[in-house]
Amino acid sequence: MKSLIETYHVATDTVRLVLEVEGRVEAPNWSPDGRWLMVNSAGLLYRVPLDAPRLERIDTGPATRCNNDHGFSPDGRTLYLSSHHEGQGAQIYRMPVSGGTLQKISPQAPSWWHAVSPDGKTIAYPAVRDASKVLDIYTMSAPRKADQTMPSSPLAGEGWDEGASRETRLTHGIGHSDGPDFSADGSRIYWNCDATGHAQIWVMNADGSDQHPLFTDNHVNWFPHPSPCGRHLVYLAYPPGTQGHPADLPVALVLCSPDGRNRRRIRELIGGQGTMNVPNWAPDGSAFAYIRYEP
């Protein structure tokens, strides 16, 4: 298996091969300073400098069972990640990008980080919170201080602003909801949901109101990512009938307007899980990163 980390450049409709790696590498983010990508491989996070591409291990302390749900604060100072290393299901953590102490911020498990609002104040994530085991979308205020940690209680704890540790449930069991990401202005959240029978791209206001599919088609659509410039939305399209978001299938990257119009399949590749699970745009919205796979 080979992993090919690539970037797609919208204005020129061109692709750059950044790095070819033996084995599986997944879920690229683009750093807010535009200088490097972050990826996951075998539970560990790596930096890929764009000026001299190679895998450089990021020290995440005890978090050695990271999944594909990771990213950055808008100012580039904080790294968010999800990990299973505590043995209670995925939890959300944060740490300084420059290195430092890992801090758990999710109130319960399982929780999977997926996005932070453009102002850096709100985290969006899917989580399971009841016996139904249905995945729903939640938001939570981000800690304001570098030394704040999440108390075990869902109520605000010592050292936290009132409400900072409380989560808000935005969806309520309408279907499997996953992959939330914020619009460029932070007013909306895009996500994928199978309430209509199979996964489609949905959108809602950031407070959870006005939930509706952005469009409907026969493909199984996952992981919508709005561009920071506000002009584009990219998502992953699986073949009709696909269950979940498996790896190593013929998939397409689809680019469209944020209102769902002007959809066009810009790349056909082997991928799926790992191709672009989390926010992957360059900070100026001119390009995005993704990973395709070869046997």
N, C-alpha and C positions, 0 to 999 in steps of 0.2 A: 504494500500500500504506500502510495506517495500522496503527500498533501502539498498543494500548490497554492500559496498565498498570493492573491492578485488584487489589484485595484482597478476599478472601472471609472473612467473619466467622462463625465456626462457631455460636456460641450463638444468633445471630439469623437465620442463613441468609440473610444480606444481602451485597451486593456494593457496593464503593466504587470508582468510577473515579478513579484517582489522576492519570493524565496521558495525554493522547492525543498521539501523535507521528507526523508524516509520515515514512515510511520504516520500516526494520526495526530494532527494538530487541528484545533477547533476554535471557533467563536472569536473572530478578530474585533477589537475596538481600535479606534484611531485616537491617539492622545490629543488633548485640547491644544497643545502647542504645535501639532501637526508633524512632529518629528519622528514618532515611532508608533508601532502597533503593539497591542497586547493580545496574547493568545493563551489557550489552555492546552496542555498535553499531559495525559495520564495523571490528572489531579493537581498538577503544578502550573503556575502562571509564568509566562515568559514575555520578555520585551524583544521586539524586532525593530532595531534602528533602521530607518528608511535610507539613510545615507551609506550604510554598510550592513546590509541585512544578514542577520544571524540570530539564533535563539540565545537569549541571555536570561538566566533564571532570576525571577523576582523572589526575594525572601519574604514569604508570608507566614513565617513562624510556625505555629502548630497546624495551620490550615494546609494540610497536604492532601486533602481529598476535595479539592475545589471542583465544582462543576462548571458549566459554560456560562454561568450568569455572573458577569463581572463588568466593571466599567469605571468611569471617572466622574468626579465632581466637575462642574463647568469651569472652575478656576484651575483645574489640573493639579490641585494639591492633595486630593484625597482619592484613594483607590477603594472601590466597593467590590466585594466578592461574596459568593455563597459557597459554603463548604459543609461537608458531612462529618468532619473529624471528631465531633463530640458524641457521635453515635446515636443522636436523637432525631435524625432527619436534617434536611438542609436548614441552615441558619444564615442570616445576613451579617456580615462583618465589614468594618472599614479600617483603614490604616493610612498613614501618610505615604504619598507616592515616593518620597525620598527615603522611606524606611522608618520603622518604629513599631510601636505596640499595636497588636491586633485587638480590635474592640468589637464585641458583639452588639448589634443594635436591633435585632429582631426580637419582638416580645415573645414569640412562640415558634415552634417548629411544626411542620415544614414551611419554610419561607424562601423564596428564590428572588434575589435582586434582579431588576430588569432595566430600570431607568431612574434618572433624577431630573427634576424640572430645570428649565434653563436658568432660573434664579438660584438654583442649588438648595432650595428650602424644603423640597418634597421628594420623597422616594416613592416609586410605584413598583409593585411586585405582586405576583400571584402567590397564593397561600391556601392551605386547607385548614379549616378551623372547626369543623363539626363532623359528626359521625357519617354524614353522607359521602364524604371523601371527594366532594366536588371542588374543583379548583376555581377560585374567584380572584378578582382583582382588588387589591387594597392599596391605600396610600398611608404614608406616615411622615411626620415632620422629621427632617434630618437634625441630628444633634448640632447645637450651635458652637460648642466648645470642643477642642481637640481631645480633652480628657474626659468627656462625658461618656458613660457606658450605660447600656440598657439594663434597668432593674428587671428582676425576674417577674415582678407583678405587672399586669397590663395597665396599672394606674401610674400616674406620674410619680417619680421617685426623687430622692434627695439629689440635688445637683442638676435637676432638669426643670426647664420652664413648664408651666402648667400645660398639659396636653401634648408635650413633646414626645412622650413614649406611647401615646395612644394611636392605634391604627383606625382608619376609616374604611369600612367595607363598601366598595362601589358597585359590585355586581352581586347578585343574590341567587345563585344556583340556576341561572337560565341555561347553562351548558358549560362545557369545559372552556374556561377562559384563561388565556396565557399571553405572554409576550407583550406587556404594555410598554408603550413609549410615548413621550410627550411631543406635541407639536412645537414648532420653532418658537412660538410666543407663549407656550406653556398653558394655553387656554383649553386644550383638548388632549385626550389620551386615545391613541390607537391601540387596538389589541386584536387577537384572533379568538373566535368563539364558534362553537359548533351548534348553536341553538337552532339553526335552520336546517340541520341534518348533517352537515360536514363543515369543517373549519373554513370560515370566511373572515375577511378583514372588517372589523367594526370600529366605530368611533363614538366618543362621548365627551361631554364637557368634563373638565378636570374635577368637578365636584360630583361626578357620577350621573348627572342629568342628561336627558336626550340621547339615550343609547340606541344605536341603530347600525345595521350593516352599511358599509360604505358603498358596496355594490354586491351583486351575487353572480356567480358563474359555476361551472361544473368542476373546476379545479379545487384542490384542497390547499387553502392559502394560510400561511403562517408568517409570523415575525415581521410585522410592519415597522419600518423605520423612516420617520419623516426627516428630511434634510434640515440642517441648521439654518439654511438660507430661506426656508419657507416655500421653496418652489417645487420640491419633489417628494415622492414617497416611493420606497423600494420595499418589496416583499418577496417571499419565497413561495413558489407555486409547485405543489406536488401533483402527480397524476390523479385523475378522478378515482375515487375508491380507496385512497391511501388512509390507513388508520394511524393516528398519532403523527409524530414527526421523526420517522426512522432515518437512518443513514444510508448512503450508497444507492440512491435511486436516481433515475433521470428526472431532474427538476429544472425549473426555469427561474431566473431572476426577472422580476417584472417591475418596470418603472412607470409611474403615473403621476398625475397631479394630486395634491393633497385632498382634493374633492373626489378622487377616484376616477376621474375622466382621463382620456388619452393614455390608456394602458397599452404598453408594448413589452413584449418579451425580448429582453436585450441580451441574455445569455442562456444557453442551454448547456447543462453540465451534469456530471455525476456528483451528487451531494445530498443535502438535506440536513439532518442533525449535524451541527458543527459548521455549516456553511456561513450563516450569519444570524446567530441566535440573539445577539444583543446590539445596542447602538454601534454603528460601524461607519458613520460618515466622517469625512474630513471636516475640520472645524469651519471651513468656508463653504461647505456644501457642494464643492466642485467634483468630488469623487467619493466613492465608498470602497471599503475592503470586504473581501469574501474569500472563502476557501473552496476549491474544488478538489476532487480526489481521482486518482488513477490506480488501477490494480497493480 
